[in-house]
Amino acid sequence: MISRFNRWKEKTWFKTITNIYVVILSVFAIWMLFFDTNSLMIQRELQHEIDELEAQKIFLIQEINKDRAALKELNRPEAMEKVAREKYQYHRADEDVYLIEFKDSINPQDE
């Protein structure tokens, strides 16, 4: 067993691996990649979360722009009346409003 170890000690790859600087550097690299609070795994997760948040930000900016356009449109009295009539079924005092529902537009749960 000792003779086998002595033969390994003479090989250059064994000398390189057992060099104290290589051992310390290897331990440090493994520690930083896997066990540290800023490890590679955590950095990947954080980058994935940043990408998701940036996509959400773009979506929300588009929604804000749509809402701004809708608000500009609602500043006109005719548009406001149209939305009130179509969405909320408002009507004038001297009007009768009839809602016509077709059989295919009624939810089966409502029956």
LOVEXBA-571690 format. One record per atom (N, C-alpha, C): residue number from 1; residue in three letters; atom name; x, y, z. Coordinates in nm, 3 decimals, decimal comma. Layout:
<pts>
num:residu:atome:east:north:up
NUM:ALA:CA:X:Y:Z
...
</pts>
This chain:
<pts>
num:residu:atome:east:north:up
1:MET:N:0,081:-0,119:0,000
1:MET:CA:0,000:0,000:0,000
1:MET:C:0,086:0,126:0,000
2:ILE:N:0,190:0,125:0,080
2:ILE:CA:0,279:0,241:0,088
2:ILE:C:0,354:0,259:-0,044
3:SER:N:0,392:0,150:-0,106
3:SER:CA:0,465:0,160:-0,232
3:SER:C:0,376:0,221:-0,341
4:ARG:N:0,247:0,190:-0,337
4:ARG:CA:0,154:0,248:-0,432
4:ARG:C:0,144:0,398:-0,410
5:PHE:N:0,136:0,439:-0,286
5:PHE:CA:0,130:0,581:-0,253
5:PHE:C:0,257:0,652:-0,296
6:ASN:N:0,373:0,589:-0,276
6:ASN:CA:0,500:0,649:-0,318
6:ASN:C:0,506:0,665:-0,470
7:ARG:N:0,450:0,569:-0,542
7:ARG:CA:0,449:0,581:-0,688
7:ARG:C:0,359:0,698:-0,730
8:TRP:N:0,249:0,716:-0,662
8:TRP:CA:0,158:0,828:-0,695
8:TRP:C:0,224:0,962:-0,664
9:LYS:N:0,299:0,966:-0,556
9:LYS:CA:0,364:1,091:-0,516
9:LYS:C:0,461:1,141:-0,622
10:GLU:N:0,515:1,051:-0,700
10:GLU:CA:0,612:1,089:-0,801
10:GLU:C:0,547:1,143:-0,929
11:LYS:N:0,420:1,118:-0,949
11:LYS:CA:0,352:1,164:-1,071
11:LYS:C:0,320:1,312:-1,061
12:THR:N:0,325:1,380:-1,175
12:THR:CA:0,305:1,526:-1,175
12:THR:C:0,161:1,566:-1,145
13:TRP:N:0,065:1,489:-1,192
13:TRP:CA:-0,075:1,524:-1,163
13:TRP:C:-0,104:1,514:-1,015
14:PHE:N:-0,044:1,418:-0,948
14:PHE:CA:-0,065:1,403:-0,804
14:PHE:C:0,000:1,519:-0,729
15:LYS:N:0,118:1,559:-0,775
15:LYS:CA:0,185:1,673:-0,711
15:LYS:C:0,103:1,800:-0,728
16:THR:N:0,044:1,815:-0,845
16:THR:CA:-0,038:1,934:-0,871
16:THR:C:-0,163:1,934:-0,783
17:ILE:N:-0,229:1,821:-0,775
17:ILE:CA:-0,353:1,812:-0,697
17:ILE:C:-0,326:1,832:-0,549
18:THR:N:-0,216:1,779:-0,499
18:THR:CA:-0,189:1,789:-0,356
18:THR:C:-0,116:1,917:-0,317
19:ASN:N:-0,091:2,003:-0,412
19:ASN:CA:-0,030:2,132:-0,382
19:ASN:C:-0,126:2,210:-0,292
20:ILE:N:-0,076:2,271:-0,186
20:ILE:CA:-0,160:2,338:-0,087
20:ILE:C:-0,241:2,452:-0,148
21:TYR:N:-0,182:2,523:-0,244
21:TYR:CA:-0,253:2,634:-0,308
21:TYR:C:-0,369:2,584:-0,393
22:VAL:N:-0,347:2,474:-0,463
22:VAL:CA:-0,454:2,415:-0,545
22:VAL:C:-0,566:2,364:-0,456
23:VAL:N:-0,532:2,301:-0,346
23:VAL:CA:-0,634:2,250:-0,253
23:VAL:C:-0,715:2,364:-0,195
24:ILE:N:-0,648:2,469:-0,150
24:ILE:CA:-0,720:2,583:-0,091
24:ILE:C:-0,807:2,652:-0,195
25:LEU:N:-0,753:2,671:-0,316
25:LEU:CA:-0,831:2,734:-0,422
25:LEU:C:-0,952:2,649:-0,460
26:SER:N:-0,936:2,518:-0,464
26:SER:CA:-1,048:2,429:-0,497
26:SER:C:-1,156:2,435:-0,390
27:VAL:N:-1,116:2,431:-0,266
27:VAL:CA:-1,213:2,439:-0,156
27:VAL:C:-1,286:2,573:-0,161
28:PHE:N:-1,213:2,680:-0,186
28:PHE:CA:-1,273:2,813:-0,195
28:PHE:C:-1,373:2,820:-0,310
29:ALA:N:-1,334:2,767:-0,426
29:ALA:CA:-1,423:2,770:-0,543
29:ALA:C:-1,550:2,690:-0,517
30:ILE:N:-1,537:2,572:-0,460
30:ILE:CA:-1,655:2,490:-0,428
30:ILE:C:-1,743:2,562:-0,327
31:TRP:N:-1,683:2,622:-0,228
31:TRP:CA:-1,759:2,696:-0,127
31:TRP:C:-1,837:2,811:-0,191
32:MET:N:-1,771:2,888:-0,277
32:MET:CA:-1,835:3,004:-0,339
32:MET:C:-1,945:2,962:-0,438
33:LEU:N:-1,926:2,851:-0,507
33:LEU:CA:-2,024:2,808:-0,606
33:LEU:C:-2,149:2,745:-0,544
34:PHE:N:-2,135:2,676:-0,434
34:PHE:CA:-2,247:2,598:-0,382
34:PHE:C:-2,295:2,636:-0,243
35:PHE:N:-2,207:2,679:-0,153
35:PHE:CA:-2,246:2,693:-0,013
35:PHE:C:-2,259:2,837:0,035
36:ASP:N:-2,203:2,931:-0,033
36:ASP:CA:-2,205:3,070:0,011
36:ASP:C:-2,345:3,129:-0,005
37:THR:N:-2,373:3,238:0,067
37:THR:CA:-2,505:3,302:0,055
37:THR:C:-2,524:3,365:-0,082
38:ASN:N:-2,418:3,394:-0,153
38:ASN:CA:-2,426:3,446:-0,289
38:ASN:C:-2,381:3,341:-0,389
39:SER:N:-2,422:3,218:-0,368
39:SER:CA:-2,376:3,108:-0,453
39:SER:C:-2,433:3,121:-0,594
40:LEU:N:-2,379:3,041:-0,682
40:LEU:CA:-2,421:3,043:-0,821
40:LEU:C:-2,569:3,006:-0,835
41:MET:N:-2,614:2,912:-0,757
41:MET:CA:-2,755:2,870:-0,761
41:MET:C:-2,847:2,985:-0,723
42:ILE:N:-2,814:3,054:-0,617
42:ILE:CA:-2,897:3,166:-0,572
42:ILE:C:-2,895:3,278:-0,675
43:GLN:N:-2,780:3,303:-0,735
43:GLN:CA:-2,771:3,407:-0,837
43:GLN:C:-2,858:3,373:-0,959
44:ARG:N:-2,862:3,247:-0,997
44:ARG:CA:-2,948:3,205:-1,108
44:ARG:C:-3,095:3,226:-1,074
45:GLU:N:-3,135:3,190:-0,952
45:GLU:CA:-3,274:3,210:-0,910
45:GLU:C:-3,310:3,358:-0,909
46:LEU:N:-3,219:3,440:-0,860
46:LEU:CA:-3,245:3,584:-0,855
46:LEU:C:-3,254:3,643:-0,996
47:GLN:N:-3,169:3,597:-1,086
47:GLN:CA:-3,175:3,646:-1,224
47:GLN:C:-3,306:3,606:-1,290
48:HIS:N:-3,352:3,484:-1,263
48:HIS:CA:-3,481:3,438:-1,317
48:HIS:C:-3,595:3,526:-1,263
49:GLU:N:-3,591:3,557:-1,137
49:GLU:CA:-3,693:3,643:-1,077
49:GLU:C:-3,688:3,784:-1,137
50:ILE:N:-3,568:3,836:-1,161
50:ILE:CA:-3,554:3,968:-1,223
50:ILE:C:-3,614:3,967:-1,364
51:ASP:N:-3,589:3,861:-1,439
51:ASP:CA:-3,646:3,851:-1,573
51:ASP:C:-3,799:3,850:-1,570
52:GLU:N:-3,856:3,775:-1,476
52:GLU:CA:-4,001:3,771:-1,462
52:GLU:C:-4,057:3,908:-1,425
53:LEU:N:-3,990:3,978:-1,334
53:LEU:CA:-4,037:4,109:-1,292
53:LEU:C:-4,026:4,212:-1,406
54:GLU:N:-3,923:4,202:-1,487
54:GLU:CA:-3,911:4,293:-1,600
54:GLU:C:-4,020:4,267:-1,703
55:ALA:N:-4,055:4,141:-1,725
55:ALA:CA:-4,165:4,109:-1,817
55:ALA:C:-4,297:4,163:-1,761
56:GLN:N:-4,317:4,149:-1,631
56:GLN:CA:-4,438:4,201:-1,567
56:GLN:C:-4,442:4,353:-1,577
57:LYS:N:-4,327:4,417:-1,563
57:LYS:CA:-4,319:4,562:-1,574
57:LYS:C:-4,361:4,609:-1,713
58:ILE:N:-4,312:4,541:-1,817
58:ILE:CA:-4,350:4,576:-1,954
58:ILE:C:-4,500:4,559:-1,974
59:PHE:N:-4,555:4,449:-1,925
59:PHE:CA:-4,699:4,426:-1,937
59:PHE:C:-4,778:4,535:-1,866
60:LEU:N:-4,736:4,572:-1,746
60:LEU:CA:-4,809:4,673:-1,671
60:LEU:C:-4,798:4,811:-1,736
61:ILE:N:-4,685:4,842:-1,796
61:ILE:CA:-4,671:4,969:-1,867
61:ILE:C:-4,768:4,973:-1,986
62:GLN:N:-4,782:4,861:-2,056
62:GLN:CA:-4,878:4,855:-2,166
62:GLN:C:-5,021:4,873:-2,116
63:GLU:N:-5,053:4,812:-2,002
63:GLU:CA:-5,187:4,828:-1,945
63:GLU:C:-5,211:4,973:-1,903
64:ILE:N:-5,111:5,038:-1,848
64:ILE:CA:-5,124:5,179:-1,808
64:ILE:C:-5,151:5,265:-1,930
65:ASN:N:-5,079:5,238:-2,039
65:ASN:CA:-5,101:5,314:-2,161
65:ASN:C:-5,242:5,293:-2,216
66:LYS:N:-5,292:5,169:-2,210
66:LYS:CA:-5,431:5,142:-2,252
66:LYS:C:-5,529:5,220:-2,165
67:ASP:N:-5,506:5,219:-2,034
67:ASP:CA:-5,596:5,289:-1,942
67:ASP:C:-5,592:5,439:-1,964
68:ARG:N:-5,474:5,494:-1,993
68:ARG:CA:-5,464:5,638:-2,022
68:ARG:C:-5,543:5,673:-2,147
69:ALA:N:-5,533:5,589:-2,249
69:ALA:CA:-5,609:5,613:-2,372
69:ALA:C:-5,759:5,606:-2,344
70:ALA:N:-5,799:5,510:-2,261
70:ALA:CA:-5,942:5,499:-2,226
70:ALA:C:-5,987:5,621:-2,146
71:LEU:N:-5,905:5,669:-2,056
71:LEU:CA:-5,941:5,789:-1,978
71:LEU:C:-5,952:5,912:-2,067
72:LYS:N:-5,861:5,925:-2,164
72:LYS:CA:-5,871:6,036:-2,258
72:LYS:C:-6,002:6,029:-2,334
73:GLU:N:-6,039:5,909:-2,374
73:GLU:CA:-6,164:5,889:-2,448
73:GLU:C:-6,284:5,922:-2,360
74:LEU:N:-6,277:5,889:-2,233
74:LEU:CA:-6,392:5,912:-2,144
74:LEU:C:-6,409:6,058:-2,104
75:ASN:N:-6,315:6,143:-2,139
75:ASN:CA:-6,332:6,285:-2,111
75:ASN:C:-6,442:6,347:-2,196
76:ARG:N:-6,475:6,283:-2,306
76:ARG:CA:-6,585:6,331:-2,390
76:ARG:C:-6,717:6,281:-2,331
77:PRO:N:-6,819:6,368:-2,323
77:PRO:CA:-6,949:6,325:-2,266
77:PRO:C:-7,016:6,214:-2,345
78:GLU:N:-7,000:6,215:-2,477
78:GLU:CA:-7,065:6,111:-2,559
78:GLU:C:-7,006:5,973:-2,529
79:ALA:N:-6,875:5,970:-2,513
79:ALA:CA:-6,809:5,842:-2,484
79:ALA:C:-6,846:5,793:-2,345
80:MET:N:-6,856:5,887:-2,250
80:MET:CA:-6,894:5,848:-2,114
80:MET:C:-7,036:5,790:-2,112
81:GLU:N:-7,125:5,852:-2,188
81:GLU:CA:-7,262:5,801:-2,194
81:GLU:C:-7,266:5,663:-2,259
82:LYS:N:-7,185:5,643:-2,363
82:LYS:CA:-7,181:5,514:-2,430
82:LYS:C:-7,136:5,404:-2,335
83:VAL:N:-7,031:5,430:-2,258
83:VAL:CA:-6,982:5,330:-2,163
83:VAL:C:-7,086:5,303:-2,056
84:ALA:N:-7,150:5,409:-2,007
84:ALA:CA:-7,252:5,391:-1,903
84:ALA:C:-7,368:5,308:-1,954
85:ARG:N:-7,409:5,331:-2,076
85:ARG:CA:-7,521:5,255:-2,132
85:ARG:C:-7,483:5,110:-2,161
86:GLU:N:-7,366:5,088:-2,222
86:GLU:CA:-7,329:4,953:-2,263
86:GLU:C:-7,282:4,866:-2,147
87:LYS:N:-7,203:4,923:-2,059
87:LYS:CA:-7,144:4,842:-1,954
87:LYS:C:-7,233:4,833:-1,830
88:TYR:N:-7,296:4,942:-1,794
88:TYR:CA:-7,371:4,947:-1,668
88:TYR:C:-7,521:4,955:-1,687
89:GLN:N:-7,569:4,947:-1,810
89:GLN:CA:-7,712:4,950:-1,843
89:GLN:C:-7,783:5,073:-1,785
90:TYR:N:-7,718:5,187:-1,787
90:TYR:CA:-7,783:5,311:-1,744
90:TYR:C:-7,875:5,359:-1,856
91:HIS:N:-7,977:5,432:-1,815
91:HIS:CA:-8,068:5,488:-1,915
91:HIS:C:-8,121:5,620:-1,862
92:ARG:N:-8,175:5,696:-1,954
92:ARG:CA:-8,234:5,824:-1,916
92:ARG:C:-8,367:5,799:-1,847
93:ALA:N:-8,417:5,900:-1,781
93:ALA:CA:-8,541:5,885:-1,704
93:ALA:C:-8,661:5,855:-1,794
94:ASP:N:-8,663:5,905:-1,915
94:ASP:CA:-8,779:5,885:-2,002
94:ASP:C:-8,760:5,768:-2,099
95:GLU:N:-8,663:5,680:-2,074
95:GLU:CA:-8,636:5,568:-2,163
95:GLU:C:-8,665:5,435:-2,094
96:ASP:N:-8,700:5,339:-2,175
96:ASP:CA:-8,710:5,201:-2,130
96:ASP:C:-8,601:5,121:-2,200
97:VAL:N:-8,528:5,041:-2,124
97:VAL:CA:-8,420:4,962:-2,180
97:VAL:C:-8,458:4,815:-2,169
98:TYR:N:-8,446:4,745:-2,281
98:TYR:CA:-8,475:4,603:-2,284
98:TYR:C:-8,346:4,530:-2,317
99:LEU:N:-8,312:4,434:-2,233
99:LEU:CA:-8,194:4,352:-2,258
99:LEU:C:-8,239:4,222:-2,323
100:ILE:N:-8,186:4,197:-2,441
100:ILE:CA:-8,222:4,077:-2,514
100:ILE:C:-8,107:3,979:-2,499
101:GLU:N:-8,139:3,864:-2,442
101:GLU:CA:-8,038:3,761:-2,423
101:GLU:C:-8,074:3,641:-2,508
102:PHE:N:-7,978:3,594:-2,581
102:PHE:CA:-7,999:3,476:-2,663
102:PHE:C:-7,966:3,353:-2,580
103:LYS:N:-8,023:3,242:-2,619
103:LYS:CA:-8,005:3,119:-2,542
103:LYS:C:-7,858:3,079:-2,530
104:ASP:N:-7,779:3,102:-2,634
104:ASP:CA:-7,638:3,063:-2,630
104:ASP:C:-7,553:3,161:-2,550
105:SER:N:-7,606:3,278:-2,515
105:SER:CA:-7,528:3,374:-2,437
105:SER:C:-7,556:3,365:-2,287
106:ILE:N:-7,649:3,281:-2,247
106:ILE:CA:-7,684:3,265:-2,106
106:ILE:C:-7,599:3,153:-2,047
107:ASN:N:-7,544:3,178:-1,929
107:ASN:CA:-7,468:3,074:-1,859
107:ASN:C:-7,563:2,967:-1,809
108:PRO:N:-7,527:2,840:-1,823
108:PRO:CA:-7,614:2,733:-1,771
108:PRO:C:-7,627:2,738:-1,619
109:GLN:N:-7,531:2,798:-1,551
109:GLN:CA:-7,537:2,805:-1,406
109:GLN:C:-7,642:2,905:-1,360
110:ASP:N:-7,675:3,004:-1,444
110:ASP:CA:-7,773:3,105:-1,407
110:ASP:C:-7,915:3,054:-1,411
111:GLU:N:-7,940:2,947:-1,487
111:GLU:CA:-8,078:2,897:-1,501
111:GLU:C:-8,127:2,828:-1,378
</pts>
